[in-house]
Amino acid sequence: MKSTELSEKFMFGLNLAIKRLIEKSALTDDTLVIRDKQGNIKEVPAKELLKNYENKQ
């Protein structure tokens, strides 16, 4: 297996895990802690993150 294939599979799995975490958190009205592009730490409702995540797909 080439390293690019392995990297693609790894990124696919990582993105799937992130999506599942956001979806599960949104179902229970939880918030998640994220870092924005400026490096600031924020607590964001999972439902808001899910909307943004789905719009990027």
Residue frames as a rotation matrix with the C-alpha (Angstrom) as fourth column:
MET 1
0.585 0.811 0.000 0.00
0.811 -0.585 0.000 0.00
0.000 0.000 -1.000 0.00
LYS 2
-0.231 -0.649 0.725 1.36
0.601 -0.681 -0.418 3.39
0.765 0.339 0.547 -0.95
SER 3
-0.761 -0.136 -0.635 1.71
0.624 -0.421 -0.658 6.10
-0.178 -0.897 0.405 1.65
THR 4
-0.870 0.493 0.001 -0.80
-0.467 -0.824 0.322 8.30
0.159 0.279 0.947 -0.19
GLU 5
-0.172 0.825 -0.538 -3.40
-0.063 0.536 0.842 5.53
0.983 0.179 -0.040 -0.03
LEU 6
-0.292 -0.018 -0.956 -2.74
0.873 0.403 -0.274 5.06
0.390 -0.915 -0.102 3.66
SER 7
-0.961 -0.093 -0.260 -3.00
0.192 -0.900 -0.391 8.82
-0.198 -0.426 0.883 4.25
GLU 8
-0.620 0.783 -0.045 -6.31
-0.533 -0.378 0.757 8.98
0.576 0.494 0.652 2.38
LYS 9
-0.016 0.608 -0.794 -7.75
0.349 0.747 0.565 6.08
0.937 -0.268 -0.224 4.36
PHE 10
-0.573 -0.273 -0.772 -6.54
0.816 -0.113 -0.566 7.63
0.068 -0.955 0.287 7.61
MET 11
-0.978 0.200 -0.062 -8.11
-0.197 -0.979 -0.055 11.01
-0.072 -0.042 0.997 6.77
PHE 12
-0.347 0.897 -0.274 -11.37
-0.304 0.168 0.938 9.34
0.887 0.408 0.215 5.73
GLY 13
-0.050 0.278 -0.959 -11.54
0.723 0.673 0.157 7.49
0.689 -0.686 -0.234 9.06
LEU 14
-0.795 -0.309 -0.522 -10.66
0.590 -0.591 -0.550 10.61
-0.139 -0.745 0.652 11.02
ASN 15
-0.855 0.515 0.060 -13.33
-0.450 -0.795 0.407 12.68
0.257 0.320 0.912 9.28
LEU 16
-0.121 0.826 -0.551 -15.90
0.013 0.556 0.831 9.93
0.993 0.094 -0.078 9.85
ALA 17
-0.283 -0.064 -0.957 -15.05
0.900 0.328 -0.288 9.81
0.332 -0.943 -0.035 13.56
ILE 18
-0.973 -0.085 -0.216 -15.35
0.153 -0.934 -0.324 13.61
-0.174 -0.348 0.921 13.85
LYS 19
-0.586 0.809 -0.038 -18.71
-0.481 -0.310 0.820 13.58
0.652 0.499 0.571 12.07
ARG 20
-0.008 0.585 -0.811 -20.03
0.423 0.737 0.527 10.86
0.906 -0.339 -0.253 14.36
LEU 21
-0.609 -0.282 -0.741 -18.84
0.793 -0.207 -0.573 12.74
0.008 -0.937 0.350 17.45
ILE 22
-0.964 0.265 -0.021 -20.59
-0.265 -0.962 0.057 15.91
-0.005 0.061 0.998 16.31
GLU 23
-0.326 0.893 -0.309 -23.80
-0.327 0.200 0.924 14.03
0.887 0.402 0.227 15.44
LYS 24
-0.105 0.252 -0.962 -23.89
0.742 0.664 0.093 12.19
0.663 -0.704 -0.257 18.78
SER 25
-0.795 -0.255 -0.551 -23.24
0.575 -0.608 -0.547 15.41
-0.195 -0.752 0.630 20.68
ALA 26
-0.849 0.523 0.071 -25.94
-0.419 -0.749 0.513 17.25
0.322 0.406 0.856 18.71
LEU 27
-0.181 0.815 -0.550 -28.51
0.153 0.576 0.803 14.60
0.972 0.062 -0.229 19.66
THR 28
0.104 0.164 -0.981 -27.91
0.959 0.247 0.143 15.25
0.265 -0.955 -0.131 23.34
ASP 29
0.829 0.269 0.491 -27.69
0.250 -0.962 0.106 19.06
0.501 0.035 -0.865 23.00
ASP 30
0.480 -0.758 -0.441 -24.05
0.721 0.056 0.690 19.07
-0.499 -0.650 0.574 24.10
THR 31
0.891 -0.355 -0.283 -21.36
-0.442 -0.820 -0.363 21.59
-0.103 0.448 -0.888 23.28
LEU 32
0.642 -0.758 0.113 -17.89
0.766 0.627 -0.146 20.87
0.040 0.180 0.983 21.92
VAL 33
0.561 -0.568 -0.602 -14.67
-0.059 -0.753 0.656 22.77
-0.826 -0.332 -0.456 22.49
ILE 34
0.655 -0.328 0.680 -12.90
0.754 0.241 -0.610 23.87
0.036 0.913 0.406 19.32
ARG 35
-0.197 -0.743 -0.640 -10.05
0.423 -0.654 0.628 26.12
-0.885 -0.147 0.443 18.24
ASP 36
0.864 0.498 -0.071 -10.69
0.174 -0.429 -0.886 28.78
-0.472 0.754 -0.458 15.60
LYS 37
0.673 -0.593 0.442 -8.25
0.597 0.083 -0.798 29.92
0.437 0.801 0.410 12.90
GLN 38
0.387 -0.517 0.764 -6.76
-0.438 -0.832 -0.341 32.55
0.811 -0.203 -0.549 15.21
GLY 39
-0.526 -0.640 -0.560 -6.05
0.117 0.597 -0.793 29.92
0.843 -0.483 -0.239 17.87
ASN 40
-0.547 0.415 0.727 -8.81
-0.816 -0.457 -0.353 31.01
0.186 -0.786 0.589 20.23
ILE 41
-0.946 0.262 -0.191 -10.59
0.301 0.929 -0.214 28.29
0.121 -0.260 -0.958 22.20
LYS 42
-0.536 0.837 0.109 -14.39
-0.810 -0.547 0.213 28.31
0.238 0.026 0.971 21.91
GLU 43
-0.784 0.466 0.409 -17.26
0.183 0.804 -0.566 26.26
-0.593 -0.369 -0.716 23.25
VAL 44
-0.686 0.501 -0.527 -19.81
-0.724 -0.397 0.565 25.76
0.074 0.769 0.635 20.47
PRO 45
0.155 0.811 0.564 -23.17
-0.642 0.517 -0.567 23.98
-0.751 -0.274 0.601 20.45
ALA 46
-0.620 -0.436 0.653 -22.82
0.092 0.786 0.612 20.69
-0.779 0.439 -0.447 18.56
LYS 47
0.333 0.818 0.469 -25.93
0.685 0.132 -0.716 21.46
-0.648 0.559 -0.517 16.50
GLU 48
0.766 -0.130 -0.629 -24.22
-0.370 -0.889 -0.268 24.59
-0.525 0.438 -0.730 15.15
LEU 49
-0.324 -0.946 0.001 -21.08
-0.630 0.216 0.746 22.62
-0.706 0.241 -0.666 14.31
LEU 50
-0.334 0.265 0.905 -23.17
0.472 0.878 -0.082 19.97
-0.816 0.400 -0.418 12.56
LYS 51
0.773 0.628 -0.091 -24.81
0.281 -0.467 -0.839 22.59
-0.569 0.623 -0.537 10.35
ASN 52
0.471 -0.680 -0.562 -21.42
-0.765 -0.632 0.124 23.98
-0.440 0.371 -0.818 9.37
TYR 53
-0.482 -0.673 0.561 -19.95
-0.341 0.734 0.588 20.51
-0.807 0.092 -0.583 8.84
GLU 54
0.047 0.601 0.798 -22.81
0.621 0.608 -0.495 19.46
-0.782 0.519 -0.344 6.56
ASN 55
0.872 0.279 -0.403 -22.51
-0.069 -0.743 -0.666 22.67
-0.485 0.608 -0.628 4.51
LYS 56
0.063 -0.943 -0.327 -18.83
-0.830 -0.232 0.508 21.94
-0.555 0.240 -0.797 3.81
GLN 57
-0.319 -0.160 0.934 -19.59
0.098 0.975 0.200 18.46
-0.943 0.156 -0.295 2.46
